[in-house]
Amino acid sequence: MSQAKVAVIICSWAAGEDMVFDPKALADHAAALPGVARAGVVHRICTEPGEEEAVAFLKESGADRSVVAACSPRTKGALHARIAERAGLDRFAIEAVDVREGAAYVHAPGPALEKAKTSVAMAVEKMMLWAPPPQRILEPSSRRVAVVGDGLSAVLAARELLDQGLEVDMLLSEEHLWKPPRCLFIDDSEAGRAMRAMASVPERARVLRSRAVRCCDGEPGRLELVTEGPGGPSVETYGAVVLAPEPDLELRDLRGEAVSAADAQGRGARSVIVLPGGKSSGTGCSCITPRGMVFALEALRLYPDMRLSLLGREVRALGGMESLQRQAQSAGVMFYRLDGEPVLEGSPPSKVSFLDPLLGRTELEADLFLVDSVSVPRAERLARAFGLPQDEKGELLSIESRLRPGETVRAGVFACRHRVGNMVLEDLEREAATVAARAGELLRGETVLGGMVAEVDQERCSACLSCVRICPYSAPRIGARGKAEVLLERCQGCGACAPLCPSQAIKMHLCSDAQLDAQIGIVTRRPS
C-alpha cells in the first residue's frame, strides 16, 4: 500500500465553460496530497488531443493508478479505461470524479473549489487502497448471430446484421413470420418497404422454423443455444444473440380481439372511438398515438362517412409525426383530451363520458370502441430460457437504455425494446439498427468482464442462498463446491448481495468497505 502512486488529472473543463474555479488551483491542491506522484491540468480530456495529452501525462508520472477530475463518469467510462490502458495501467486503475456537474455547476466559486478539493482527496484516498479486480478478456469465437423472434423487429435486426457482413440465423418459434399490422405504417411506401424486408431477409439468412429456445449457456462471443424443433433438440454456438420479441401493436376491441380499419367497416361501424390503453394518470400508455391516427385515416379512406374520435391524456406525435396529426385533424378526426378516466356506459357500451379540460364533462356515442393498448412484447419464455429478469411491464429488463442501448443484464445477449418514440415503423427500424450495431461491435472486438463486481469468499460462505435470492440479475449461483460463486458476465456491481450476506463472505471490488471508510474519513477530518 505504501508503494502506491497516484496521478491526478484535472480536465480544463472540470470548472465549466465559465471557469467557476481555477483548475490549476485544484491541481496544486491534489499535488500536495499524500500518495500523489503528479497532478496537472489537461485541456479537454474528451478530445483527441486531450486524450493524447492525458496518456503522455500518465506515462511520465510513473504512477500505477490515476484519478481524473472532470464531468460525469457515466458518459466517459470507456474513454477513461482506454486512457489507462494506453498508458500501461490496468483499465480499472482509474477513478473518475465529477466536479463539473457536482461542484462547478451547483455552487459559487469559493464553495465549488472547496467541494472539488474534497472530492479529489476522497478519490485519491480510495485509489490508495485500490487492488486489481477479477477480470477476463474474451475474444469472440463465432461471427454468427442468432436472432430470436417471429415478427418485423426480428427481420429488421437480421437485415442490419446481414448488412454488416455477419452470418445470421433466424429462430422462429412458429412456422411463418407474423405479418405486421397496418397501423404501423404511415403510408403505403412504408408498408411496401416492410413487406419487402419480410420477403427478402429470410432469403439471405438461415431460417430455423418452429424452433423453441430451451436455454443458453456460455459467455459473450461463444454462447451455446439449446433449441428444440421438429427434428429434436439441437445445440448451436453463436457470438451474440439478439432477442426481438414482438409486442402487441394492433388496436383491439373491448374483448381483446385485434381490429383493423377494414374490420371496423365490415362490422358496420359508423362511429369509432379509440381509447388509450393505460390510465390517464400517467401509468401505462395514456396518449393518443400515431397508430391511432393511422387507423383513423385508413378507416376514413375506406369509409369516408365514418366518425372517428381519439381520446387521450396527451398526443404523442414526436418529430415528423406532427404532420400526421395535422393530416388526421384535416380529415375530420376529432381529438379529445382526458382529465381523469373515461367511463363507458351501456351494455354493450354505446357511450363514453369523460372530462375534457376545455369542453368540460363530455359524452360521445359510438358503434365500436377500440383500445390503443400498451405494447408489451411476449417475453416470458425468452426470460426463462436466457435467465433474464423482466421489468414491471413484462419486457426484458434493459441496462441503461440511453447509455448502454440494447444491452440486457447478460453480456452478449441484446434485446429490441418497444417503449420509446411513436411506436411506428421508424421506431422499430431505429431500435433494430441500434441493437444490431451493438452486437456487431461485440463481434468485431473483445469483451471485458469484471471490474466493479461481487466476489464470494468460498471459505466463509455457508451456502444460505441469500445472495441467489436477492440478485435481480441471476449472477450468484451455487457452484461445484457447494458454495456461492458470482458469474462475471452477469454481475452488474449493484452491491445488493454484500450487505445481505449473514457470513460477510461477499466483497465488492472497486468499492470495498475499507475504501468507503477511507473516503468518509476524509470528509469527517476536514474543517467545516
Secondary structure, DSSP 8 states (H G I E B T S, - for coil): -TT--EEEEEEGGGGTTTTSS-HHHHHHHHHTSTTEEEEEEES-TTSHHHHHHHHHHHHHHT-SEEEEEES-HHHHHHHHHHHHHHTTS-TT-EEEEE-IIIIITTS-HHHHHHHHHHHHHHHHHHHHT-----EEEE--S--EEEEE-SSHHHHHHHHHHHHTT-EEEEE-SSSS-----GGG-SSHHHHHHHHHHHHHHHHHSEEE-S-EEEEEEEETTEEEEEEEETTEEEEEEESEEEE------S-EETTS-B--HHHHHHTT-SEEEEEESS-TTSSS--SB-HHHHHHHHHHHHH-TT-EEEEEESSB---TTHHHHHHHHHHTT-EEEE-SS--EEETTTT-EEEEEETTTEEEEEE-SEEEEE-------HHHHHHHT--B-TTSSB-BS-TTTSTTBBSSTTEEE----STTSSHHHHHHHHHHHHHHHHHHHHS-EEEESS-EEE-TTT-----HHHHH-TT--EEE-TTSSEEE-TTT-----SSTTT-TT--EEETTS-HHHHHHHHHHHHHS--
